[in-house]
């Protein structure tokens, strides 16, 4: 395997190194065991699970931005709670957002906000594990290993890609939860073939290429085809004695996996330079905006579950600088995505989800982080899992809805409390997946994909 150093992302309060690597297989063959993915899709369809053609784009706010600074503002709360910014009205009466979201305010009818989400942990790792798998599983900063498969991995196992020749589960540019790769986006006991396919490089760069889909200079597409021909010749020698039909089925799955590398669909989908400069600017000419544009291209071409990594939200201090840098980028990307999907007639086919592993404390700190007040800059907010937000829109989700409410200081839900399991149930409903599905863990024990919860009916 080759490793490509992709640099560092902003650090988190746990102090762990955030150096990122992309691992490439021989000849750039994307995702080990693609045949197994494609076989799982065929099995799922035979069982009646592939009833819909919807896909998911998950915008992951790694580090967790605060709900009081984004979608659940409390302008009447004491100053140390309500924060630094004012709410503004949207095009939906009674639906306010931060003044740093002027573009989303124009299209609030296209998405809904869950304001009463909670899992009650302030640990980065525990929160990320719960949000992405629904399970606690004793995960914490001292025990960070993934214990249950992520929602993306389960979706991949059940559905595969919506179109052959596309990777079903993609992370742009990386699959990273609290600095772990692929962390809680991973597949654990489902098998590595259900891990996300990472693009690895920045889609905003002029020379952006997905190395995983590009064969090395010494191994051309023609040489791959020649090797494929040799393999087929050897298979034909065995087929004469095979009476079960198994080899024919394997040929079908292997051919589809081979087409991912040698066929045009995936290479065209990853070629973001095909988009007009005007549209690229609408999303924002920086990594986050271009990651979201690439995600739209991927689901349109046939990927089923795509994640975009927005890191750096651990604002224990200097909240003002951080949020005034990050929130306008989120605003631009989210607005562009929903309007672009609508213009392309894809609103009902693509569910957009925006969330992080937890939120931030309703009461702001003094900006000292244990030292003198303001010594680290402006005040910030610490970890908080007792009240969070989640944005959902498209894919059949009703727009313009606010689900649940927190108390006057945003400390905890007081109306329609929602758990990560409820979010997962709703996503499964949109995708047409049986929420009762269970998988065998490493010990051979069946474990349900979703620990608990129910569909959020108000959104459907």
N, C-alpha and C positions, 0 to 999 in steps of 0.2 A: 504493500500500500504506500501511496505517496501522501505526504502532509503538506498543505499550503498554509502558511501563516497569514491570517487575515487581520492582524493587528489587535488592538485592545478596545473594548467598550468601556464606558464610564464605570468606575468601581462601585461596589455596594458597601453597606455599613459593616458587613461581616469580614471585609478585608481580603476576601479570596481573590486570586488572580483571575482576570477575565480574558486571557489570551485565547483567541479562537483559531481553530484549525478546520480545514476541509480535508476529508480523506477521500482519495480517488482510487477507484478500482483499476485493474489492468485495462488498457485501451479505453479508459473513460466510460466503461459500461456502468450506466446509472442504476444505483440501488441493487444491492445483492438480492438475488432471488426474485426478480420481477415475475418470473413464470408463476411463482406461488401466489403473488398478488392477483394476477390475472385469473388463476384457477379459483381463488376465493370469490372473485366477482361472479364467475360463472355459477359456482355453487349457490351463492346468495340469490342470484336471479332465479335459479331453479326452485328455490324455496319460497319464492314470492316476495323477497325483500327489496327487489330493485323496481319498485313501483313508480318512483319519481325520477326526475332528471335534475334535481336541485343540487347545488354546490354551496360550499361555505368559504368565506374569507374571514379569518380571525385576525384582527389587529391587536397584537399583544403588547400592552403597555408595561414592560418589564420593570419592576421596581415599585409600581403602584402609585398613581396620582390620586389626590384627595377628592372626594365627592363634593365637599363644600366649595372647592375652587373650580368646579366644572359643571356638573349637571344637577346638583342638589344644594343650591346656595341658600343661605339663611340670612337675608339682609336685616332681619329684626333681632338677630342674636347679638350678644355682647361682642365688642370689637375683636377680642382675642379669639372668638369662634368664627365670626362671619368672614374674616380674612381681608384681603387687599383689594378685591375687585367687586364690581357691582353686577347684578343680574340684568339681562336684557330680554325683552319679549321676543317670541318667535312667531312664525306664521300660524301657530296653533294657540288659541287663547288659553291662558293659564299654564303654559309650558315655557318656563324661563330657563335660560342657560347663561353661562358667564359671558361678560362683555368681550372676552378673548375668542369667542366663537361666533362672530358676526355672520359668517357664511353658512354655518349649520343652522343659524336662526332663520334663514330663508327657506329651509327645506325640512323643518321639524316634522312635517306631515309624512315624511318618507321613512322615519325611524321612531322607535319607542325607547324609553328609558326605564329600567328597573331601578328604583331608588331604595329598595328595602332588602337588597342582597346582603347576606352575612355568612361567615363561617367561624367567626369569633377567635381567630388566631392572628397574632401580630408577628409571626415568624415567616420570613420570606419564603423559605423552602416548604414549610407546612402549608402556607397559603397557596403557593403555586401548585403543589401536588393536589390539593383539594379542588382548586378551580379547573385543572386540566384532567383530573381523573375521577373526581367526586369523593375520593377516599382520603382519610387521614393517615392510616397505616403507620402511625408512630414516626412519620417523617418530620425532621426538624433540622435546625442548623448543625446539630451534632450527629445527625443520621440522615444524610441527604440522598441516599440511593432511591431511585424510583421503585415503587412496589407494585403499581398497577398500571395497565396500559392507558395511554392518553386517548382522548376522544378522537383525535386524528387517526391514530393507529387502529382503533376499533372500526371507524368508518372505512378505512382502507381495507381492513380484513373483510368487512361485510359487503362492500360495494365495488371495490377496485376503482378504476377510472371510468368516467362517464363516456369517454371516447377512447378506443384503442389507439395505441401509439403515444399516449400521454402518461406521465407519472401521476398516480392518483393523489399522492400526498406530498406537497411541496412546501418548503420554508424559505422565505426570501428576507434577507440574504442568508440567514442562519436560523436554525432551531435552537433557541437559547432561553432557558427559564432560570433566572437568577444566576446566570453565568454558566450553567451546566449545559453541555452539548451531547445529545439532544435533550438531556434533562427530562423534564416531565412531559415533553412532547414525544417521548420515546414509546417503544412497544413492549419492552420487558419480555414477559413470558409468551407473548404472541409470536415472537421471532423477529429477527433483525430486518426481514424483508418488509415489515410494516412500519419501519422507521421512516421519518420524512426524508425526502430528497432535497438537499440543500443546494441553492444556487452558488453560495459561497462568496461571490463577488458583488460589488456595489452596482446596482442597475443604473445609477446616475452617471457612472463613468462613461466617457466616450468610447472606450475600448471594452465595454462590458461584454463578457463571454461567460457562458456556463461551462466550465471545464469538464464537468461530469458528462456532458453531451458531446464533447469534441474529442475525437480520437487523436492519439499522439501523431506527430509528424511521420514517424516510422511505420505507422499502421493505418493505412488509408481505408476508406470505405470499401474500395475494390478488394483489398486484402481481407477485410472482414467478410465480404461476400464470398471470397474464395474459401475461407475457413468454414463458412456456413455450408457451402456446397459440399465440402469434404465431410462435414458432420452428417449431412443428409444422406450422403452415399453410404456411410457406415450404418446409419439408422435403417436404410433400406435393406441392408444385408440381414439385420435382425428381424425386420418386420415380417419376413417370410415365415418365421417360426412363431410369431406372436398372433394369437387368435382372440385375445381379449379386447382388442381395441384400445388398450392403454397407451400404446406408442402413438397412435393417431391423435389422441387427446393431448399428449405431451407435446407433440409437434405443433398443435394449434397454439398452446400457451407459449411455447418457446418462440414461435414465429412472431407473436405479438410483442414479446419482450425484445426480440431482435429489432423489430420495426421501430422501437422507441429510439434506438441509436442510429439506425440507418435510414429511417423514414423521415419525411419532411415535416410532419405535424408538430412534433415537439420542438424541433429546431426553429420553425417559423414562429411558434408561440413564444419562445424565449427571446426572439429578436425584437427587442423593444424599440429599436431604431426605425421600425416600420411605422411607428406612430408619428403624427405630425408634430412639429415644434410647438404649435399652439396648444394641443392637448397635453403634451408633456409639461408645459408651463402651467396649465390649469391644475394639474396634480401637485406641482411644486418641483423645481429642479434641484432636489436634494434627495438623500437616500430614502427617507421615509415616503415621500410622495411618489418616487419612481418605483419603489417596492410595491406600493398599492396598485399603480398602473400595471405593473407586470403581473400582479395577482389577478387583476381583471382579465388580462390576456390569457392567463392559464386556465381559469375556470371557463372562459368562453370557448377555449380550444378543447376542453374535456377533462381537466383535473377536477377532483371532487372536493378536496380539502386543502386550502392554502393558508399559511400563516405568514404574517409580516411582523418582524421584530422591531419594536420601538423601545429602545433601552434608555436608562439613565434617569429614572423617576424617583430616586431615593433622596428626596429633598428634606433632610433633617434641618438644614439651614439654607439661607439664601434662596428661599422659595420664590421670591419675586423675580429674580434673574432667570431661574430655571423655567418657571411656568411661562414667562413672557417670551422665552425662546422656543419652548416646545409646543405650547397650546396652539399658536397660530399655524404651525406646521400640521398638527393633527386636524385643525379646522379645515385647512385647504384640501388635504387629502380626502377626508371624509366627505366633504361637499362635492369634490370632483368625482368620487367613486359613485355616490348615489345618483348624481345627475348623469354621469356617463352610462351607468347601467340602465337608467330610464330611457335615455336617447337610443340605446341599442336594443330596447325591448327585452332586457334581461332582468328586470326588477323582480319578477316572480320566480326566476330561476336561481338567484344567488342570494343567500342569506349573509348579511354582514354582521359580525359580532365585534364589539370593542370593549376590552376589559383588561385588568391586570390581576396580580395575585392577591392584593388587598387594597385598602384605602389608606388615608392618613388621619391622624388624630384630629378630632374636631377642634380642640383647643390648641392654638399655636404655641410653640415654645419661645424662649427668649433669644434664640439665635446663638447661644453660647456653647451648646453641646457639652455641658459640664464645666466650661470655663466662664469668664465674665460675659454678661449679656451682650449680644451683638458682636462678639469677638470673631464669630465665624461668618458674619454678614447679617443680612436681614433674618427675621424669625423664620422658622420652618415648621414642618409637621412630622410627627413620628409615625410608627407603625400602628395600623388599626384595621382589624378584621370584623368589628362588630357592626359596621354599616359601610356598604360599598355600592357602586353603581355597575350596571352593565347595559350597554347600548345594543339593540337588535333591530334590524330592518331588512326588508326584502325577503324573498323566498316564501311569500305568503303571510309574513308577519304584518299585522295591522300597524300602520304608522300613526304618529301623533298621540300615542298612549303613554301615560305615566303609571307604572305599576308600583304600588306600595308607597309608604311615606316613613320618614324618620321623625324623631322628636324635634323640639324647637331648636336644639343645639346640634342636631345631626349625629347624635351619639349611638342610637340604636333604632331598629324598626319599631314603629307603633301601629303599622297597618300593613297587612299582606306580606309578612316576612317570607323571603325567598332564599333558598339554598343553592349551592352549585349544582346539586342533583336536579333541581327544577329547571335550571338553564340547560343541562344536558338532555333532559327529557324533551324539552321544547325543540332543541336542535335535531334530535333523533326523529321527532314527528315531522319536521320540515323535510328531512332526508328520506323518510319512509323506512326507517330501521326499527325493528322490534326492540323496545327498551328492556325487555326481559332476557335478552341474549346473555349467555354466560360462557366463560372460557376456562379451561383447565390451567391452573397456575403451576409453578414448578414442582409442587408436591402432588399434583394430580387432582387437586380439589377444585370443583367448579366455583367460579367467582363471577358474580353478575357484573356486567359492564358499568352499570350505574348503581351506586350504593343505595340511594334512596331518592325520594322526591316524586314529582308529578309534573305534567305539562302545565305551563302557565296559560290557561285557557283564554285569559283576556287578550292575549297577543295573537290569537288565531281566529 
